[in-house]
Amino acid sequence: MNSHRALLDNLSKLHTTKLGIERIKRNLNLADIDVVDFCRQLIVADDCTIQKRGKNWYCSKDDTVVTVNSYSLTVITAHKEK
């Protein structure tokens, strides 16, 4: 069983805060879209790599990394890798 199954099984609970929405849009240069849905789509992509380090999940696809708190399923941030 995949160690990231807990995240995938609970994607419907994924959420973020108002400040999180602003931060993610700014970091990824996103227009008016549903940020949480954007993150969900990235996480379920076949080529997404998911790692758990400490209390967070790090979901990487192409050059984008989404950070999710593993306890609350809050999207903390998303950014482009350098």
ABEGO torsion letter per residue (X at the ends): XBAAAAAAAAAAABBBBAAAAAAAAAAAGBBBBBAAAAAAAAAABAABBBBBBEABBBBBBEABBBBBBAAAGBBABBBBBX
